[in-house]
Amino acid sequence: MDADVAPRLPGSPAREFSYARRDFQRVREMIYAHAGISLNDSKTEMVYSRLARRLRMTGHREFGTYLDMLADDAHPEWEHFVNALTTNLTEFFREAHHYPVLAQHARASSSRPYRVWSAACSTGEEPYSLAMTLCEAFQTDEPPVDILATDLDTQVLDKGAAGIYEMDRVDGLDSTRLKRFFLRGTGTRAGQVRVRANIRKLVRFQQLNFHSAEWGVSGQFDAVFCRNVLIYFDKPTQHRVLRRLSAFLSADGLFFAGHSESLLHAADVFTPIGKTVYRPAAANRGRLHG
């Protein structure tokens, strides 16, 4: 076998497009330079399957010529390239142990509005879960809160802002929350639900690339949720992102990480206070805006 041919998984079908090892390496280098995302060798087939759709859409027959097109940093295909390679796995009230901690912290805080940042919001389930939690915590459907929801992927941001989900996405919610926070679709929207308008208006969706020099975020937050995204970065990138995020937290703010993410290498940035819940380390309580 040609040493430059990217390997296929056993039993996988013949490839539609020419795809060499050097193509995978170029993709790795490009997405790392653009977004800080580190792809290991096990992602070879994933890269092919996701970008093959873009080759069809753009009329390319080879990965090489498709990637050549992206030599222009301003090419509109960059948005689709990044969207294709980002992973968006989420659900309402995922890692449920975090939400009671948030509610208790919000009730005890004197900060108004209470500001929360969902820093990898995907299709919106997390920030809307935050909004519902804070409605319950403050016992009102118009709580004194401000929720910022950011993600690299523009397509998931659009879905999140719309707040429309298939019914199976809310199967795990109890009937009280369903009735209070969602509208059931009818007619052509049967089988779907939409987050009620008063909940949607609590959340602001914004595109953000952790690898950018400017983030377009300002002010201090009482809580930051950045869960299950750091695993896609190498350790130096993780540390850099964590330092920047911590500087947006108030001195008594909370940082929530994903269940599979260890912050041991960032002990100078965050101090653990619970199960994947942290406070900013005293030595890192500087102030950044970006």
GIZIBEL-V453698 format. One record per residue. RES is the residue in one small letter. BURIAL is I if it has 24 or more other ideal C-beta (glycine too) atoms within 12 Angstrom, else O. D_FIRST is the distance of its C-alpha to the first C-alpha in Angstrom with 2 decimals. Layout:
BEGIN
res:RES burial:BURIAL d_first:D_FIRST
res:RES burial:BURIAL d_first:D_FIRST
END
This chain:
BEGIN
res:m burial:O d_first:0.00
res:d burial:O d_first:3.78
res:a burial:O d_first:6.12
res:d burial:O d_first:8.47
res:v burial:O d_first:7.36
res:a burial:I d_first:9.88
res:p burial:O d_first:9.26
res:r burial:O d_first:11.45
res:l burial:O d_first:14.16
res:p burial:O d_first:14.41
res:g burial:O d_first:16.38
res:s burial:O d_first:16.15
res:p burial:O d_first:16.38
res:a burial:O d_first:14.11
res:r burial:I d_first:14.77
res:e burial:O d_first:17.66
res:f burial:I d_first:16.89
res:s burial:I d_first:14.30
res:y burial:I d_first:13.46
res:a burial:I d_first:11.59
res:r burial:I d_first:12.07
res:r burial:O d_first:14.88
res:d burial:I d_first:16.51
res:f burial:I d_first:16.82
res:q burial:O d_first:18.20
res:r burial:I d_first:20.63
res:v burial:I d_first:21.80
res:r burial:I d_first:22.45
res:e burial:O d_first:24.44
res:m burial:I d_first:26.34
res:i burial:I d_first:27.49
res:y burial:I d_first:28.44
res:a burial:O d_first:30.46
res:h burial:I d_first:32.08
res:a burial:I d_first:32.83
res:g burial:I d_first:32.02
res:i burial:I d_first:29.55
res:s burial:I d_first:26.94
res:l burial:I d_first:23.61
res:n burial:O d_first:21.63
res:d burial:O d_first:17.94
res:s burial:O d_first:18.92
res:k burial:I d_first:19.95
res:t burial:I d_first:16.59
res:e burial:O d_first:17.06
res:m burial:I d_first:20.77
res:v burial:I d_first:20.44
res:y burial:I d_first:18.42
res:s burial:I d_first:20.95
res:r burial:I d_first:23.93
res:l burial:I d_first:23.15
res:a burial:I d_first:21.94
res:r burial:O d_first:25.65
res:r burial:I d_first:26.65
res:l burial:I d_first:24.38
res:r burial:O d_first:26.11
res:m burial:O d_first:29.45
res:t burial:I d_first:29.04
res:g burial:O d_first:27.51
res:h burial:I d_first:24.27
res:r burial:O d_first:21.10
res:e burial:O d_first:18.79
res:f burial:I d_first:18.92
res:g burial:I d_first:19.36
res:t burial:O d_first:22.58
res:y burial:I d_first:23.85
res:l burial:I d_first:23.61
res:d burial:O d_first:25.20
res:m burial:I d_first:28.11
res:l burial:I d_first:28.69
res:a burial:O d_first:29.40
res:d burial:O d_first:32.92
res:d burial:O d_first:34.15
res:a burial:O d_first:36.84
res:h burial:O d_first:34.69
res:p burial:O d_first:35.74
res:e burial:I d_first:32.14
res:w burial:I d_first:32.01
res:e burial:I d_first:34.16
res:h burial:I d_first:31.79
res:f burial:I d_first:28.73
res:v burial:I d_first:30.55
res:n burial:I d_first:31.95
res:a burial:I d_first:28.56
res:l burial:I d_first:27.22
res:t burial:I d_first:30.37
res:t burial:I d_first:30.97
res:n burial:I d_first:34.42
res:l burial:O d_first:35.39
res:t burial:I d_first:39.15
res:e burial:I d_first:42.23
res:f burial:I d_first:46.00
res:f burial:I d_first:47.42
res:r burial:I d_first:44.08
res:e burial:I d_first:44.81
res:a burial:O d_first:48.38
res:h burial:O d_first:49.94
res:h burial:I d_first:49.83
res:y burial:I d_first:52.18
res:p burial:O d_first:55.37
res:v burial:I d_first:54.89
res:l burial:I d_first:54.69
res:a burial:I d_first:57.77
res:q burial:O d_first:59.83
res:h burial:I d_first:58.89
res:a burial:I d_first:59.78
res:r burial:O d_first:63.16
res:a burial:O d_first:64.03
res:s burial:I d_first:63.03
res:s burial:O d_first:65.68
res:s burial:I d_first:63.16
res:r burial:O d_first:63.78
res:p burial:O d_first:61.68
res:y burial:I d_first:59.30
res:r burial:I d_first:56.00
res:v burial:I d_first:52.58
res:w burial:I d_first:49.15
res:s burial:I d_first:46.20
res:a burial:I d_first:43.56
res:a burial:I d_first:40.50
res:c burial:I d_first:42.26
res:s burial:I d_first:39.47
res:t burial:I d_first:41.17
res:g burial:I d_first:44.57
res:e burial:I d_first:45.05
res:e burial:I d_first:45.58
res:p burial:I d_first:48.19
res:y burial:I d_first:50.03
res:s burial:I d_first:50.11
res:l burial:I d_first:51.63
res:a burial:I d_first:54.17
res:m burial:I d_first:55.17
res:t burial:I d_first:55.54
res:l burial:I d_first:57.80
res:c burial:I d_first:59.87
res:e burial:I d_first:60.51
res:a burial:I d_first:61.20
res:f burial:O d_first:63.75
res:q burial:O d_first:65.04
res:t burial:O d_first:64.83
res:d burial:O d_first:62.53
res:e burial:O d_first:63.18
res:p burial:I d_first:62.39
res:p burial:O d_first:62.77
res:v burial:I d_first:59.06
res:d burial:I d_first:56.52
res:i burial:I d_first:52.83
res:l burial:I d_first:50.11
res:a burial:I d_first:46.70
res:t burial:I d_first:43.76
res:d burial:I d_first:40.05
res:l burial:I d_first:37.29
res:d burial:I d_first:36.35
res:t burial:I d_first:38.92
res:q burial:O d_first:38.20
res:v burial:I d_first:39.11
res:l burial:I d_first:42.17
res:d burial:O d_first:43.39
res:k burial:I d_first:43.06
res:g burial:I d_first:44.85
res:a burial:I d_first:47.65
res:a burial:O d_first:48.20
res:g burial:I d_first:48.51
res:i burial:I d_first:47.63
res:y burial:I d_first:45.63
res:e burial:O d_first:44.88
res:m burial:O d_first:47.34
res:d burial:O d_first:44.79
res:r burial:I d_first:44.28
res:v burial:I d_first:47.86
res:d burial:O d_first:48.00
res:g burial:O d_first:48.38
res:l burial:I d_first:51.41
res:d burial:O d_first:54.92
res:s burial:O d_first:57.33
res:t burial:O d_first:59.46
res:r burial:I d_first:56.66
res:l burial:O d_first:55.47
res:k burial:O d_first:58.98
res:r burial:O d_first:59.75
res:f burial:I d_first:56.61
res:f burial:I d_first:55.02
res:l burial:O d_first:56.07
res:r burial:O d_first:54.86
res:g burial:O d_first:53.62
res:t burial:O d_first:55.43
res:g burial:O d_first:54.89
res:t burial:O d_first:51.53
res:r burial:O d_first:50.91
res:a burial:O d_first:51.56
res:g burial:O d_first:49.10
res:q burial:O d_first:48.81
res:v burial:I d_first:50.79
res:r burial:I d_first:51.65
res:v burial:I d_first:52.69
res:r burial:I d_first:56.37
res:a burial:O d_first:57.32
res:n burial:O d_first:59.24
res:i burial:I d_first:56.14
res:r burial:I d_first:53.87
res:k burial:O d_first:56.30
res:l burial:I d_first:55.95
res:v burial:I d_first:52.31
res:r burial:I d_first:51.13
res:f burial:I d_first:47.47
res:q burial:I d_first:45.94
res:q burial:I d_first:42.52
res:l burial:I d_first:41.56
res:n burial:I d_first:38.59
res:f burial:I d_first:38.87
res:h burial:I d_first:37.16
res:s burial:O d_first:39.86
res:a burial:O d_first:42.70
res:e burial:O d_first:45.19
res:w burial:I d_first:45.17
res:g burial:O d_first:48.24
res:v burial:I d_first:49.80
res:s burial:O d_first:53.24
res:g burial:O d_first:55.80
res:q burial:I d_first:55.67
res:f burial:I d_first:54.30
res:d burial:I d_first:55.72
res:a burial:I d_first:52.39
res:v burial:I d_first:48.73
res:f burial:I d_first:46.07
res:c burial:I d_first:42.55
res:r burial:I d_first:40.67
res:n burial:I d_first:37.00
res:v burial:I d_first:35.76
res:l burial:I d_first:35.77
res:i burial:I d_first:32.83
res:y burial:I d_first:30.61
res:f burial:I d_first:31.80
res:d burial:O d_first:31.25
res:k burial:O d_first:34.40
res:p burial:O d_first:35.83
res:t burial:I d_first:35.57
res:q burial:I d_first:37.12
res:h burial:I d_first:39.99
res:r burial:I d_first:40.62
res:v burial:I d_first:40.75
res:l burial:I d_first:42.96
res:r burial:I d_first:45.39
res:r burial:I d_first:45.78
res:l burial:I d_first:46.26
res:s burial:I d_first:48.81
res:a burial:I d_first:50.92
res:f burial:I d_first:51.53
res:l burial:I d_first:52.94
res:s burial:I d_first:56.67
res:a burial:O d_first:57.83
res:d burial:O d_first:58.19
res:g burial:I d_first:55.22
res:l burial:I d_first:52.51
res:f burial:I d_first:48.74
res:f burial:I d_first:46.71
res:a burial:I d_first:43.11
res:g burial:I d_first:40.58
res:h burial:O d_first:40.52
res:s burial:O d_first:37.11
res:e burial:I d_first:38.01
res:s burial:O d_first:39.60
res:l burial:I d_first:41.83
res:l burial:O d_first:42.51
res:h burial:O d_first:40.94
res:a burial:I d_first:43.41
res:a burial:O d_first:46.65
res:d burial:O d_first:48.25
res:v burial:I d_first:47.69
res:f burial:I d_first:48.45
res:t burial:I d_first:50.54
res:p burial:O d_first:49.86
res:i burial:O d_first:52.84
res:g burial:O d_first:51.36
res:k burial:O d_first:48.27
res:t burial:I d_first:45.84
res:v burial:I d_first:48.94
res:y burial:I d_first:49.79
res:r burial:I d_first:52.41
res:p burial:I d_first:51.98
res:a burial:I d_first:52.53
res:a burial:O d_first:55.85
res:a burial:O d_first:54.38
res:n burial:I d_first:52.13
res:r burial:O d_first:54.70
res:g burial:O d_first:54.52
res:r burial:O d_first:54.49
res:l burial:I d_first:51.75
res:h burial:O d_first:51.60
res:g burial:O d_first:48.65
END
